[in-house]
Amino acid sequence: MNCEQAREAMLIADPGELRSEGAAPLAAHIATCDACTRIAVGVGSDLRRLSVAIGRRTSRRAALVTTLPAAAAVVIVATFLVHDERAQRPALSTQPPARVVSVDVAPGQRAAVLKTADSSVTVVWLTGEGK
């Protein structure tokens, strides 16, 4: 195996071959060629750093995946609690909406009463300092 073939083979080699372990032609060439040994050491170092980074990422994903069922359970329980609370709460008044709105405004405060397109909704906007 020549250097060009060895460098091409390093792109798909097992880490053991890059450390010149085993009887593969690439391992034998790396053991005898200083230039290819330096390249193989660099590629091996990069592979280890990549492996560590992937391991960290996998750990974070595993932590996220294990918390998802718990979060889903919380959402489901909260949904049922809200549903039960609404079922037990008395219905809102069935009286028609008031035609007149009365607002108590504190000294130093201003109020704006805004009618909306929905006759059952009136907006009261308070500004200023109320005491």
C-alpha positions in Angstrom: 0.0 0.0 0.0 1.4 3.4 -0.9 0.8 6.7 1.0 -2.0 7.9 -1.4 -3.9 4.7 -0.9 -3.3 4.8 2.8 -4.6 8.3 3.2 -7.7 7.4 1.2 -8.2 4.3 3.4 -7.9 6.5 6.5 -11.2 8.2 5.6 -13.1 5.0 6.4 -10.7 3.1 8.7 -11.5 1.8 12.1 -9.8 3.6 15.0 -7.7 0.5 15.7 -6.2 0.6 12.2 -5.3 4.3 12.7 -3.3 3.2 15.8 -1.6 0.6 13.5 -3.3 -2.3 15.4 -4.2 -5.5 13.6 -3.0 -7.1 10.4 -4.8 -4.8 7.9 -2.7 -3.3 5.1 -3.5 0.2 6.4 -2.3 -0.6 9.9 0.9 -2.1 8.4 1.6 1.0 6.3 1.0 3.4 9.2 3.4 1.4 11.4 6.2 1.9 8.8 5.5 5.4 7.4 6.2 8.4 9.6 4.2 10.9 7.4 1.1 8.7 7.4 1.5 8.0 11.2 1.3 11.7 11.9 -1.9 12.0 9.7 -3.4 8.9 11.4 -2.7 10.3 14.9 -4.4 13.6 13.9 -7.4 11.7 12.5 -7.6 9.5 15.5 -7.5 12.5 17.9 -10.3 14.2 15.9 -12.3 11.0 16.1 -11.9 10.9 19.9 -13.0 14.5 20.3 -16.0 13.9 18.0 -16.9 10.8 20.0 -16.8 12.8 23.3 -19.0 15.5 21.7 -21.5 13.0 20.5 -21.6 11.3 23.9 -22.4 14.6 25.6 -25.1 15.3 23.0 -26.6 11.9 23.5 -26.6 12.4 27.3 -28.5 15.6 26.9 -31.0 14.1 24.5 -31.5 11.1 26.9 -32.2 13.5 29.7 -34.6 15.4 27.6 -36.4 12.2 26.4 -36.7 11.0 30.0 -38.3 14.2 31.1 -40.9 14.3 28.3 -43.2 11.7 29.8 -43.2 13.5 33.1 -44.0 16.8 31.4 -46.8 15.1 29.5 -48.2 13.7 32.7 -48.3 17.1 34.3 -50.1 18.6 31.3 -52.7 15.8 31.4 -53.3 16.1 35.1 -53.6 19.9 34.9 -56.0 19.5 32.0 -58.2 17.2 34.0 -58.0 19.4 37.1 -59.1 22.5 35.2 -61.8 20.5 33.5 -63.1 19.2 36.9 -63.0 22.7 38.3 -65.0 24.1 35.4 -67.6 21.2 35.8 -68.0 22.0 39.5 -68.1 25.8 39.1 -71.6 27.3 38.8 -72.5 28.6 35.4 -72.0 32.3 34.8 -75.0 34.5 35.0 -77.5 34.0 32.2 -78.8 37.5 32.5 -78.5 39.7 29.5 -75.5 42.1 29.4 -75.9 45.4 31.2 -76.6 48.4 29.0 -75.0 50.8 31.5 -71.6 50.5 33.1 -70.8 52.2 36.3 -67.1 52.7 37.3 -65.8 54.1 40.6 -62.7 56.2 39.9 -60.3 57.2 42.7 -59.0 60.8 42.9 -56.2 61.3 40.4 -57.4 58.5 38.2 -59.1 58.5 34.8 -61.3 56.0 33.3 -62.2 55.3 29.7 -65.2 53.0 28.9 -65.0 51.5 25.5 -67.8 49.6 23.8 -66.8 46.7 21.5 -68.5 45.0 18.6 -69.5 42.3 21.0 -72.4 43.7 23.1 -71.4 41.4 26.0 -67.9 43.0 26.2 -67.1 46.4 27.5 -63.5 47.5 28.2 -62.7 49.8 31.1 -59.3 51.5 30.9 -58.0 53.0 34.2 -55.0 55.4 34.1 -53.3 57.6 36.7 -52.6 57.0 40.3 -55.5 55.8 42.3 -55.5 55.8 46.1 
